[in-house]
Amino acid sequence: MPTLRFPHPLVLLVSFIMLAAALSYVLPAGKFDRRKDAATGREVVIPGSYHHVEATPVSPLDMLVDIPKGLAEAGAVVFLIFLAGGAFTVVDQTGALRHGVDWLLQRAQGREVFVIPVVGLLFATMGALENMGEEIIPLVPVLLVLMRRLGFPTLTAVAASAGAAFVGASFSPINPFQVGIAQKLAQLPLLSGGGYRLIFLAIAVTIWLVGTMRYARRHRVAPEITAADVAADAQGAGRHGLVLGLLLLTFGVFAYGVLRLGWDFEQMAALFFVLGVGAGLLGGLGATGTAEGFVAGFRDIAFSAILVGFARAIFVVLEQGNIVDTIVNGLSAPLAHLPVTLSALGMMAVQTALHVPVPSGSGQATLTMPLFAPLADLIGMSRQVAVLAFQYGAGLCELITPTNGTLMAMLAACGLRFDQWLKFAAPLYGLLLALGVSSVVLAIALGI
């Protein structure tokens, strides 16, 4: 009996684009009035202002045009992926990555599986601190070298990096792009409820990393070292330390720039370009070899980068059809008639459902929190609980939704199918969702 397989990622995303266009003919067009929020500087909806507007169905031609529009809107991310992917390919071609991983393996002899929580904690921390997402995609060459040398399956590279970052972001007490914006819009003090969130963050990350380690241990195979690996190791012999030093310096500058200087994707891309050039010259590739390394990296990462733009095009179509607000209004209106606990869990379910067509966490916060905060007041629910429902609903959805451009790009770069990922992630997602539900229910009981 043939097994059911998910479509190719590009087919899947184009199908969602077509569905969004079809919905513009079925759902009534409508909009909320908006105002600029002084605390966040963003345009937010005005509760109770939803009204119908003239229908603007998205024609097949408009839908096709929205695909390059989505690519253009995601341009900064796409070019970050290209430049950083090229840079890490150059680093890989110097042999420095394999040299560094081999050094690590010599010191982790018999304890290789514990490399996973070290890597996972790093990415979970970055997810909690700055909502790390698209920036992980160019790290695929590094992660694949590490996991291959450890003998772990390539899926482990996605789980220990992007998966851990998504979990860290979902339960974070300080993520500025999710809980930070949501608390501002709910007029709550920043970092309020931080201790409570921190407890559940620790539990959530533990669940995810234990599941990842278990999968890695069960599917481990003997590492294979090919003749090409040996040749690459020898190519830059004597210079590996310089390249690895430059790599560590780059990561330090990256963390400082993102966390302290507020860098955007353009500054990150420039930094990684400098890394690639510096690594190529220090590693002995020369100017031509460095350029060829960049070209090889561009070629290998191109499909992953383009997927991010196609994922963005789904929201572009929904916006053009003026049905995003209609979907939000239709899902949120029934919550006012439910008991407090059911309403809170309903908010969580709505946030999960909305994150499929609205893949931006900050965008979803500005769209929903101005509605859910006063709704919480109306039914006697804490606004903090409404923020928790947003975090867990939208954040955890990142683990399983095929409209998450970062996830789809990571899977494509690692040669994995979405159904392979879903088979691994779905049980852990269920556990984390149950943890989120427990957190919301307990917060109501404790009056948080």
C-alpha positions as CSV (number, residue, x, y, z in Angstrom):
1,M,0.0,0.0,0.0
2,P,1.6,3.3,-1.0
3,T,2.3,5.8,1.7
4,L,0.7,9.3,1.6
5,R,3.3,12.0,1.0
6,F,3.0,15.7,1.3
7,P,3.3,17.7,-1.9
8,H,6.6,19.5,-2.8
9,P,7.0,22.6,-0.6
10,L,6.6,24.9,-3.6
11,V,3.4,23.1,-4.6
12,L,2.1,23.4,-1.0
13,L,2.8,27.1,-0.8
14,V,1.3,27.8,-4.2
15,S,-1.8,25.9,-3.2
16,F,-2.2,28.1,-0.2
17,I,-1.8,31.2,-2.4
18,M,-4.5,29.9,-4.7
19,L,-6.7,29.1,-1.7
20,A,-6.3,32.7,-0.4
21,A,-7.3,34.0,-3.8
22,A,-10.3,31.8,-3.9
23,L,-11.4,32.9,-0.4
24,S,-11.4,36.5,-1.6
25,Y,-14.4,35.5,-3.8
26,V,-16.2,33.7,-0.9
27,L,-15.6,35.8,2.2
28,P,-17.1,39.3,2.5
29,A,-14.5,42.1,2.3
30,G,-14.2,44.1,5.5
31,K,-11.8,46.2,7.6
32,F,-11.2,47.5,11.1
33,D,-10.4,51.2,11.5
34,R,-6.9,51.7,12.7
35,R,-4.9,54.2,14.8
36,K,-1.3,54.6,15.6
37,D,-0.3,53.2,18.9
38,A,2.0,55.5,20.8
39,A,3.6,52.7,22.8
40,T,4.7,50.6,19.9
41,G,4.6,53.1,17.0
42,R,2.5,50.6,15.0
43,E,-0.9,50.8,13.4
44,V,-3.4,48.8,15.5
45,V,-7.1,48.0,15.1
46,I,-9.9,49.9,16.9
47,P,-12.2,47.4,18.6
48,G,-15.8,47.4,17.4
49,S,-14.9,49.3,14.2
50,Y,-15.2,46.3,11.8
51,H,-17.2,47.2,8.7
52,H,-17.8,45.9,5.3
53,V,-16.0,47.4,2.3
54,E,-16.3,47.0,-1.4
55,A,-15.3,43.5,-2.5
56,T,-11.9,43.2,-4.1
57,P,-11.6,39.6,-5.3
58,V,-8.1,38.7,-6.3
59,S,-8.1,37.6,-10.0
60,P,-5.8,34.8,-11.3
61,L,-3.6,37.5,-12.9
62,D,-3.4,39.5,-9.7
63,M,-2.6,36.4,-7.7
64,L,0.3,35.7,-10.0
65,V,1.6,39.2,-9.6
66,D,1.3,38.9,-5.8
67,I,4.0,36.2,-5.9
68,P,6.8,38.6,-6.9
69,K,5.2,41.1,-4.6
70,G,5.6,38.7,-1.8
71,L,9.2,38.1,-2.8
72,A,9.8,41.8,-2.8
73,E,8.3,42.3,0.6
74,A,10.5,39.6,2.0
75,G,13.5,40.9,0.0
76,A,15.6,41.8,3.1
77,V,15.2,38.3,4.4
78,V,15.8,36.7,1.1
79,F,19.1,38.5,0.5
80,L,20.2,37.8,4.0
81,I,19.8,34.1,3.3
82,F,21.7,34.4,0.0
83,L,24.6,36.3,1.4
84,A,24.9,34.4,4.6
85,G,24.4,31.1,2.8
86,G,27.2,32.0,0.4
87,A,29.4,33.0,3.3
88,F,29.0,29.7,5.2
89,T,29.6,27.8,2.1
90,V,32.9,29.6,1.8
91,V,33.7,28.8,5.4
92,D,32.8,25.2,4.8
93,Q,35.1,25.0,1.7
94,T,38.1,26.0,3.8
95,G,37.7,22.8,5.8
96,A,37.5,24.8,9.0
97,L,34.1,23.6,10.0
98,R,35.0,20.0,9.7
99,H,38.2,20.7,11.6
100,G,36.3,22.4,14.4
101,V,33.7,19.7,14.6
102,D,36.3,16.9,14.7
103,W,38.0,18.8,17.5
104,L,34.7,18.9,19.4
105,L,34.0,15.2,18.7
106,Q,37.4,14.2,20.2
107,R,36.4,15.8,23.4
108,A,32.8,14.5,23.4
109,Q,33.8,10.8,22.8
110,G,30.9,8.6,23.9
111,R,28.8,11.7,24.9
112,E,28.0,12.9,21.4
113,V,24.2,13.1,22.1
114,F,24.9,15.9,24.7
115,V,26.0,18.2,21.9
116,I,22.4,18.5,21.0
117,P,21.2,20.2,24.2
118,V,24.2,22.6,24.0
119,V,23.2,23.6,20.5
120,G,19.5,23.6,21.3
121,L,19.9,25.8,24.4
122,L,21.8,28.3,22.3
123,F,19.1,28.6,19.7
124,A,16.3,28.5,22.3
125,T,18.0,31.4,24.1
126,M,18.2,33.4,20.9
127,G,14.6,32.6,20.2
128,A,13.6,33.8,23.6
129,L,15.8,37.0,23.4
130,E,15.1,38.2,19.8
131,N,12.7,35.8,18.1
132,M,15.4,34.3,16.0
133,G,14.0,32.7,12.9
134,E,15.0,33.5,9.3
135,E,18.6,34.1,10.5
136,I,19.0,30.4,11.1
137,I,18.5,29.3,7.5
138,P,22.0,30.3,6.3
139,L,23.5,28.2,9.2
140,V,22.3,25.0,7.5
141,P,25.9,24.1,6.2
142,V,27.3,24.4,9.7
143,L,24.5,22.4,11.2
144,L,24.7,19.7,8.6
145,V,28.4,19.3,9.0
146,L,28.0,19.0,12.8
147,M,25.1,16.4,12.7
148,R,26.7,14.4,9.9
149,R,30.0,14.1,11.8
150,L,28.0,13.1,14.9
151,G,26.2,10.5,13.0
152,F,22.8,12.0,13.6
153,P,20.0,12.4,11.0
154,T,19.6,15.7,9.2
155,L,16.2,16.3,10.8
156,T,18.1,16.7,14.1
157,A,19.8,19.8,12.6
158,V,16.3,21.5,12.1
159,A,15.0,20.3,15.5
160,A,18.0,21.5,17.5
161,S,18.1,24.9,15.7
162,A,14.8,26.3,14.3
163,G,12.6,24.0,16.4
164,A,14.4,25.0,19.6
165,A,14.2,28.7,18.6
166,F,10.5,28.5,18.0
167,V,9.9,26.9,21.4
168,G,12.1,29.5,23.1
169,A,10.2,32.3,21.4
170,S,6.8,30.8,22.2
171,F,7.4,30.7,26.0
172,S,9.7,33.6,26.3
173,P,9.2,36.3,29.0
174,I,11.2,38.9,27.1
175,N,10.8,38.3,23.3
176,P,10.3,41.9,22.1
177,F,8.6,40.8,18.9
178,Q,5.9,38.7,20.5
179,V,5.4,39.1,24.3
180,G,6.9,42.6,24.3
181,I,4.6,44.0,21.6
182,A,1.6,42.1,23.0
183,Q,2.1,43.5,26.5
184,K,2.5,47.0,25.2
185,L,-0.7,46.7,23.3
186,A,-2.5,45.2,26.3
187,Q,-1.1,48.1,28.4
188,L,0.8,45.8,30.7
189,P,4.2,46.5,32.2
190,L,7.0,45.0,30.2
191,L,8.4,41.8,31.8
192,S,5.3,41.5,34.0
193,G,4.6,37.8,34.7
194,G,8.2,37.1,33.7
195,G,8.9,34.7,36.6
196,Y,5.7,32.7,35.7
197,R,6.7,32.5,32.0
198,L,10.3,31.5,32.9
199,I,9.1,28.4,34.7
200,F,7.1,27.2,31.7
201,L,9.9,28.2,29.3
202,A,12.3,25.8,31.2
203,I,9.8,23.0,31.0
204,A,9.0,23.6,27.3
205,V,12.6,23.7,26.2
206,T,13.3,20.5,28.3
207,I,10.5,18.7,26.6
208,W,11.7,19.7,23.1
209,L,15.4,18.9,23.7
210,V,14.6,15.5,25.4
211,G,12.5,14.6,22.4
212,T,15.2,15.7,20.0
213,M,17.9,13.8,21.9
214,R,15.7,10.7,21.9
215,Y,15.1,10.9,18.2
216,A,18.9,11.5,17.5
217,R,19.9,8.5,19.6
218,R,17.4,6.1,18.0
219,H,18.4,7.1,14.5
220,R,22.1,7.5,14.9
221,V,24.4,5.8,12.3
222,A,28.1,5.5,12.1
223,P,29.6,8.8,10.8
224,E,30.9,8.7,7.2
225,I,34.0,10.6,6.3
226,T,34.4,10.8,2.5
227,A,37.5,11.4,0.4
228,A,36.1,14.8,-0.4
229,D,36.0,15.6,3.3
230,V,39.6,14.6,3.8
231,A,40.7,16.7,0.8
232,A,38.7,19.7,2.1
233,D,40.2,19.3,5.6
234,A,43.7,19.3,4.1
235,Q,43.1,22.2,1.8
236,G,43.2,24.9,4.5
237,A,45.4,23.0,6.9
238,G,47.2,25.4,9.2
239,R,44.7,28.1,8.7
240,H,41.6,26.5,10.3
241,G,42.1,28.3,13.6
242,L,42.1,31.7,11.9
243,V,38.9,30.9,10.1
244,L,37.2,29.5,13.2
245,G,38.4,32.6,15.2
246,L,36.8,34.9,12.6
247,L,33.6,32.8,12.7
248,L,33.4,33.1,16.5
249,L,34.1,36.9,16.3
250,T,31.3,37.2,13.7
251,F,28.8,35.5,15.9
252,G,29.8,37.8,18.8
253,V,29.3,40.9,16.6
254,F,26.0,39.5,15.4
255,A,24.7,38.9,18.9
256,Y,25.8,42.4,20.0
257,G,24.4,44.1,16.9
258,V,21.0,42.4,17.1
259,L,20.5,42.7,20.9
260,R,22.1,46.0,21.6
261,L,22.2,48.0,18.3
262,G,18.8,46.9,16.9
263,W,20.2,45.6,13.7
264,D,17.8,44.6,10.9
265,F,18.3,42.1,8.1
266,E,20.4,44.4,6.0
267,Q,23.1,44.9,8.6
268,M,23.2,41.1,9.3
269,A,23.6,40.4,5.6
270,A,26.5,42.8,5.3
271,L,28.2,41.2,8.3
272,F,28.0,37.7,6.8
273,F,29.3,39.0,3.5
274,V,32.4,40.2,5.3
275,L,32.6,36.9,7.1
276,G,32.6,35.0,3.7
277,V,35.3,37.3,2.2
278,G,37.5,37.2,5.2
279,A,37.1,33.4,5.7
280,G,38.0,32.7,2.0
281,L,41.1,34.9,2.1
282,L,42.3,33.6,5.5
283,G,41.5,30.0,4.5
284,G,43.7,30.2,1.4
285,L,40.9,30.1,-1.2
286,G,42.1,33.3,-2.8
287,A,39.8,35.9,-4.4
288,T,38.6,33.6,-7.2
289,G,38.0,30.6,-4.9
290,T,36.1,32.8,-2.5
291,A,33.9,34.1,-5.3
292,E,33.3,30.6,-6.5
293,G,32.4,29.6,-3.0
294,F,29.8,32.4,-2.8
295,V,28.3,31.3,-6.1
296,A,28.0,27.7,-5.0
297,G,26.4,28.9,-1.8
298,F,23.9,31.1,-3.7
299,R,23.0,28.1,-5.9
300,D,22.5,25.7,-2.9
301,I,20.5,28.1,-0.8
302,A,18.4,29.7,-3.6
303,F,15.4,27.4,-3.3
304,S,15.2,27.9,0.5
305,A,15.4,31.7,0.1
306,I,12.7,31.8,-2.5
307,L,10.3,29.8,-0.3
308,V,10.3,32.6,2.2
309,G,9.0,35.0,-0.4
310,F,6.3,32.5,-1.6
311,A,5.1,32.1,2.0
312,R,4.9,35.9,2.3
313,A,2.8,36.0,-0.9
314,I,-0.1,34.2,0.9
315,F,-0.6,37.2,3.2
316,V,-0.2,39.6,0.3
317,V,-3.1,37.9,-1.4
318,L,-5.3,38.0,1.7
319,E,-4.6,41.7,2.2
320,Q,-5.4,42.5,-1.4
321,G,-8.7,40.7,-1.0
322,N,-9.5,42.7,2.1
323,I,-10.4,39.5,4.0
324,V,-7.7,39.4,6.8
325,D,-9.8,41.5,9.1
326,T,-12.9,39.5,8.1
327,I,-11.2,36.3,9.2
328,V,-10.1,37.9,12.5
329,N,-13.5,39.3,13.3
330,G,-15.3,36.0,12.4
331,L,-13.0,34.0,14.7
332,S,-12.9,36.3,17.6
333,A,-16.6,37.5,17.9
334,P,-18.0,34.2,19.5
335,L,-15.5,34.3,22.4
336,A,-17.4,37.0,24.3
337,H,-20.2,34.6,25.0
338,L,-18.0,31.8,26.6
339,P,-17.1,31.3,30.3
340,V,-13.7,32.8,31.2
341,T,-11.6,29.6,31.0
342,L,-13.2,28.5,27.7
343,S,-12.8,32.0,26.3
344,A,-9.1,31.9,27.1
345,L,-8.7,28.6,25.5
346,G,-10.8,29.8,22.6
347,M,-8.4,32.8,22.2
348,M,-5.5,30.3,22.1
349,A,-7.3,28.3,19.4
350,V,-8.0,31.5,17.4
351,Q,-4.4,32.6,17.6
352,T,-3.3,29.2,16.4
353,A,-5.7,29.4,13.4
354,L,-4.8,32.9,12.5
355,H,-1.1,32.2,12.5
356,V,-1.6,30.0,9.4
357,P,-2.5,33.0,7.1
358,V,-0.7,35.6,9.3
359,P,2.9,34.2,9.7
360,S,4.3,37.3,11.4
361,G,4.2,37.2,15.2
362,S,4.4,41.0,15.6
363,G,1.9,41.5,12.9
364,Q,-0.6,39.1,14.5
365,A,-0.1,40.9,17.8
366,T,-1.0,44.3,16.4
367,L,-4.0,42.7,14.7
368,T,-5.5,40.8,17.6
369,M,-4.3,42.2,21.0
370,P,-6.3,45.5,20.6
371,L,-9.4,43.3,20.2
372,F,-8.6,40.6,22.9
373,A,-7.4,43.0,25.6
374,P,-10.8,44.8,26.0
375,L,-12.6,41.5,25.5
376,A,-10.7,40.1,28.4
377,D,-11.9,43.1,30.5
378,L,-15.4,42.5,29.4
379,I,-15.6,38.9,30.6
380,G,-13.5,39.4,33.7
381,M,-10.2,37.8,32.4
382,S,-6.7,39.1,33.1
383,R,-5.1,40.8,30.2
384,Q,-2.0,38.8,31.0
385,V,-3.9,35.6,30.3
386,A,-4.9,37.1,26.9
387,V,-1.2,37.6,26.2
388,L,-0.3,34.1,27.2
389,A,-3.0,32.7,24.9
390,F,-1.4,34.8,22.0
391,Q,2.1,33.6,22.8
392,Y,1.3,29.9,23.0
393,G,-1.3,29.8,20.2
394,A,0.7,31.8,17.6
395,G,4.2,30.8,18.7
396,L,3.8,27.0,18.9
397,C,2.0,27.0,15.5
398,E,5.4,27.9,14.0
399,L,6.4,24.3,14.6
400,I,3.8,22.7,12.3
401,T,2.4,25.2,9.9
402,P,3.5,24.8,6.2
403,T,3.0,28.6,5.8
404,N,6.0,29.2,8.1
405,G,8.6,30.3,5.5
406,T,11.5,29.7,7.9
407,L,10.5,26.1,8.6
408,M,9.9,25.2,5.0
409,A,13.2,26.8,3.9
410,M,15.1,24.9,6.6
411,L,13.5,21.6,5.6
412,A,14.2,22.3,1.9
413,A,17.9,23.2,2.6
414,C,18.3,19.9,4.6
415,G,16.5,17.8,1.9
416,L,13.6,16.9,4.2
417,R,9.9,16.5,3.4
418,F,7.3,18.3,5.4
419,D,5.6,15.0,6.3
420,Q,8.9,13.7,7.7
421,W,9.1,16.7,10.0
422,L,5.5,16.5,11.0
423,K,5.9,12.9,12.0
424,F,8.7,14.0,14.4
425,A,7.3,17.3,15.6
426,A,3.5,16.6,16.0
427,P,3.8,14.5,19.2
428,L,6.1,17.1,20.8
429,Y,3.8,19.9,19.6
430,G,0.9,18.1,21.3
431,L,2.8,18.0,24.6
432,L,3.8,21.6,24.4
433,L,0.3,22.7,23.5
434,A,-0.9,20.8,26.6
435,L,1.7,22.6,28.6
436,G,0.4,25.9,27.2
437,V,-3.2,25.1,28.1
438,S,-2.1,24.1,31.6
439,S,-0.3,27.5,31.9
440,V,-3.3,29.4,30.8
441,V,-5.7,27.5,33.1
442,L,-3.3,27.8,36.1
443,A,-2.8,31.6,35.4
444,I,-6.6,32.0,35.6
445,A,-6.8,30.0,38.8
446,L,-3.9,32.0,40.4
447,G,-5.2,35.4,39.2
448,I,-2.1,36.3,37.2
